[in-house]
């Protein structure tokens, strides 16, 4: 499947008239499509990365500053369809800088793990105070790219005393995160270790859900939003696990204590799928987890929209927010080189720091947290419009007089206020 998708991705890019350079997983140039995991369209500032781990596939599109995502939606949708057809996950990341080959150096170097080594049936990945042990179902062929990360039978983590723990999932990313945790003195049974295991368990469940609805052709216009919500949650979890395998990400990770009331909240989504193929106890349990994720998203969307409404009400009523902005301030967003994904969060954080109205400060902090977690495209557009407006009109005297909000955005906001 991996080779098939690699060839499809290559044909899509070449068919669009792009000039492409191919790279292997180790970052070496190649002319063999079957060896390639990175497809670098150097004349259009675009790169595709094909990741395959534990029989799970993901295509990550990295778009540089010169690549216009809006004008290339047809191309991106074609790549997305090819990925989903091969039961893979699809992610787009936009950067405010040019994509360079050095930006996709081999991940193992970034993560600080040693290159896999070992025998025909066992591989080892070494950390300073821990070791990841990989047992294979087939003999490792050193001439085959990535062979020590494939055909996984079981995974173990050893600490510096030689104590061994069997990782309960055949998920290399999760095992690396746990190895980092053990390397830093943790155990699989402490709060952080249990949090890593919980995230990995949910990744396994959500992966099975996506594969099930795709292979049984259950996705339609009535439930596609549910499937997209699951895909977004999957991407969020995988990004968390990937970050945990790096020292910086590991140190930044905080274990959250879930409120039991929130954990129990769920919605019945079974009626959204025309055919009852969720017949086993395991699939019914997975359906319940998806229902919880959908309920969480609905609750979060409602909170975001209420906050937008409340903030807009303050602006419309010309409440003095007490905003003081100084473009010479080193912390001003204009004085930072940020990726597109970071711009809005930095702007919200800066507004929260430079506003004297405590109610407005609370709204900015709430939106800052929600944007980090992820909001809908429409809600993000509304937040961006308000932030841009306040950045141009920081004082109460100029609100709604000099540079009014875009009429389309204004209409949408008013509809939200009246709903």
N, C-alpha and C positions, 0 to 999 in steps of 0.2 A: 504493500500500500504506500509505503514511504517513497519508493522509487517512482511509482505512478503519479503521486501528487507532485513530486519534484519536477517531473517532466511536464505536467500540466501547468505548473507555475512558470516554468521557463518559457513554454509556448505562449502563455498569456502575455508575458512581458515583451517577448520578442515580437509577438503579433501586434502589439501596440506601437511598434517602431522604436522601442527603447534599446539603447546599447547596454549590454549586460556583462558584468564580470562575475565569475562563479568562485566561491570559496568553500572549502571543506569545514567540518566541525572544528578542526584545529586551527582554522584561520589561514590555511594555505590555498593559493590560487590553483584552480583546476579547470580543465576544459570538458570534463566528464560530468554530465548532468546527474548521473546516478550517484556520484560522490558528493555532490553539492548540497549544502544546507543553508547557504546564504547566497542571495541573488541581488547583486548590487547594480542598480540602474544609475550609473555614475553621471549620465548626462541629464538626469531628471531628479537627482537628489532623493532617491528612493531606495529602500532596501527591504527585502523579504527574508525572514529567518524561519526555517523549517525545523521545529523541534519534535523529536520523537523519543519518548521515555516510557518504559513499562507499557508498551502497546498503546500509549496515548499520544495523540498528535496535536500540535499547535502551530499556527502560522502567525507570526508577529510582523506587522508592517510598520516600518519606521520611516516617517516622512520628514525630510529636512525642511529648512526655511524656504527653499525655492520651489517646493512641491505644493501645489494648490489642491487641497483635499476636496473642496467643493466642486472644482472643475473636473475632477477625476473620479467622480462617484461611480461612473459606469465601470471603469477599470477595477476599482476597489470592490464593487459588488460582484464582479466576475470572479475575482480572487476569493471572495467570501463564499460564493456558491461552490466553487471547486473544493474549498477546504471542508465545508459542511458535507458535501457529497462523499468525501473520504472520511467522514465522522471525526473531523478535527475541530479544534477551537480556533477562533479568529479574533485578533486584537489589532487595533490601529493606535500608534503613538505618534504625536506631532511634536517636533522640536523646532525651536527658534534658532537653529544653527545648522550648518551644513553637515550632512552625514559623511563621515570619513571612515576609511578602513580601520583606523585605530579604535574607532568607537565600538567595534564588534570583535575585540580580542577574545580569545577563548575564555569561556566563563570560569573554568576551573582556576585560572590564574586570579580572577577577581575574587572568587570565593575563598581562596587560600587553602584549597584542598590539593593534595598531591595527585599526580597523574596515576590512574589506576594501574596496578601491577598484580602479578600473582601466577597461579598455576592454570592448567587447562580448565578446571572446574570451579576454582575459587579466585575471586579478585579482592584486592584490598585498596582502600583509600585512606591515607594517613593524615591525622591532625597531630598537633603537639602532644595532647593528653588524651586522645581518643582515636579509635580506628573503626572504619566502616568495612564490614565483611560482606561480600556478595557471593552467594552460592548460585551457580548457573545450572539450568536444565540441560544445556548442550555445551559441548566443548568450545572454549574460546579460540577463535581464529584471529591471531594478532594482525593478520593482513587485511582484515575487514574492519572498516572504520566503526568506532563506537561499540565494538563487540563486547567489551567488558561492562557495558551498561545495558546489555540486552539479555534475553532469555533468562530472566531472573526467577529463581526458585524461592529464595528467601534472603532476607537481609538481617544482619546483626550489628549491634554497636558494642564495642568494647571500651571500657575505661582504662585509665593508666594502671590499675591494679589487676587487669586481666579479666575482670568480671564482664560477662557477656549477656546482652539483652536482645531478644528477638523482636525486631520491628514488625508489628502486626499487619503491615500493608506492603505490597510489592510496588512501592513508590519511592524512587530514588531521591527525588527532591525532598520528601518528608524525612527520609532516613538521614540525609545530609543535615537538615535542620536539627534533628535529634542529636546527631554526632557533634554539631556545634554546641548544643546545650550541654552535653556530657563533657565536652572538651573544656567548657567554662565552669565545670564543677557541679552541674546539675544532674538530676536523675529523671528517668521516665515517669516517676511516681510523684514528683513534686508539682506544685501548681503550674509552672511553666511547661514542664514535660507533659502534663495531662492536657494542657491547652494545645500543644503541638499535635498530640494524638487525636484530639477532638476535631481539629481542623482537617487533618488527613482523612479521618473517617467520613467527614462530610464531603470532602472532595471525591472520595470513592463513590459515595451514594449519588451525588449529583452527576458524576460522569456516567454512572449506570443509567440514571434517568434520561439524560440527553441521548445516549446511544439507543435506549429502548424506544423513545418516541420517534427517533429518526429511522431506525431500522424497521419499525412497524408502520411507518408513514402516518403517524398520528398528528403531525403538526399542521394546523390550519389557521385561518385568520382569527378564529375565536380563542385560540390558546397560544398563538405565537408570542404574545407579550409575556406569558408565563415562562416560556422556554428562553426568551431573551433575558428575563430576570434571573433565571437559573444560570445562564451563561455569564452574566455579569458577576454573580456571586462566586462562580467558579474562578473567574479571572481574579477577583479580589483575594480569594483564598490562596490561589497559586502565587500571586505576587507577595502575599504575606509569608508563605513558606520559603519562597526564593530569598526574600530579604532576611529571613531567619538563618539562612545558611551563610550569611556574611556577618562579620563581627559588628559592623555599624548597625545593621538591621536588627541583629540579635539584642544589642544593648538598648535599642530604641523600643523594642517590643514590650508592651505592658499587658499583663493578664487582666482581662475585664471580668468582673463578677456579674453574671447574668441574673437579672431579676426573675424569680420563678414565675411571676405573672406574665412577663414577656415571653418566656420560654414556652408557656402553655398556649399562647395565642396562635391561632392557625385558621385557615380558611379551607373549605372543601373545594378542591379543584377537579375532582374526578369527573364531574359532569361536563367539564370543558373538553374532555377527550371522548370522541364518538364511540370508540370501541373499548370495552373493558378488558384490557390485556394486563392490567396490574393484579394478577390473580394470586401470586405467591405472597406469603407473609412478609418476605423481605421487600418486595416491590411496594406493598401497601405501606410499610414503614417508611420507605423512601418517599412515597407520595405524601405522607404526613409531614416529612421534613420540608418538602417543596412547598406545602401549604403554609408552613411556618415562615419560610423565606418570603413568600408572596405577601403574607400578613405584615411582616416587618417592613417590606418595601412600601406597602400602602400606608402604614403608619408614618413612616419617614417622609413620604411624599406629602402627606397631609400636613406634617409639621413644617416642612419647607415652604409650602404654599401659604400657610397661615402666617409664617414669619414675613414672607414677601408682602402679603396683604397689610400686615401691621406696620411694616416699615414704610410702605407706600402711603398709607394713611397719614403718617407723620409728615411725609414730604408734601402731600396734597394739602394738608391743613397748615402748611408753612410753620411747623414746629421748629424752633431753633435747636438744631442737633449739636451745636457747639463744635463744629468741625474746623480744625486749623491745619491746613496743608502747606508744606514748604518744599518746593522742588529742589532746594539746595540741601535738604536733609539727606544724609547718606542712606537712611532707611527707606526713603521714598521709592516706590516701585519703579519709577522711571530711571533710577540710578543702579538698577540691578539687571544683569543678563539672565533671563529666566526662560525655561521651556514654556510652551504655550499652556501646558497643564498646570504650571505653577503660578502663572500671572494672577489669576482671579483670587486664589487663596492668599497670595501675598498682599493684594490690594485690600481684601477684607480684613486681614490682620492689621494692616497699617491704619485703616479707618477705625477699627476698634480701639487702637492705641491712641488715636488722635481725635477722639470725640469726648465731650464732657457730659453729654446726655446719657445717663446710665441705662435708660431703656433702649436707646439706639445702640449703645455699646453691647448690650445683651443680644440684640438682633444680629449685629455683625459677627459676634463670636459664634452664635448658633449657625449662621450661614457658612461661616468659615469651616466649622466641623463637618457640616453636611456636604459641602462641596468636596472636601477631602474624601469622604466616604463614597461620594458619587451621587449626582442628581440627574434628573431627566434633561434632555437637550433643551426643551422648552423652558424649564425652570432656570437652567443655566443662562439662557439668553436673557431672561428677565432680570436675573441678578446682575449680569454684566451691564445691562442697560442702566440700571439704578446706580451701580458703582461708577460707571462712566459719567453719568449725569452729576452725581455728587462731587466727582473729581473736578468737573468743570465749574460747578456752582456750590462752593463750600459754605457760603454764608446764606442766612435766611433771606436777606434782601434780594438776592438774585434768583431764588428758587421760582421756577415756573414763569420766569419773565424773559431772560435773555436767550437761553438755549433749551427750549422745551423738549421733553421726551419724544422720541419717535412716535408718530400717531398710531402706528400699528401696535407698538409695545404698549402705549397708553391705553388703547382699546382693550388689549388682552388683560392688562392689569385691572382695569375697571370691571371687566367681566368677572375676574376672580373675586373682586371686592363685593360684587353683588350676588355671587353664587352662594 
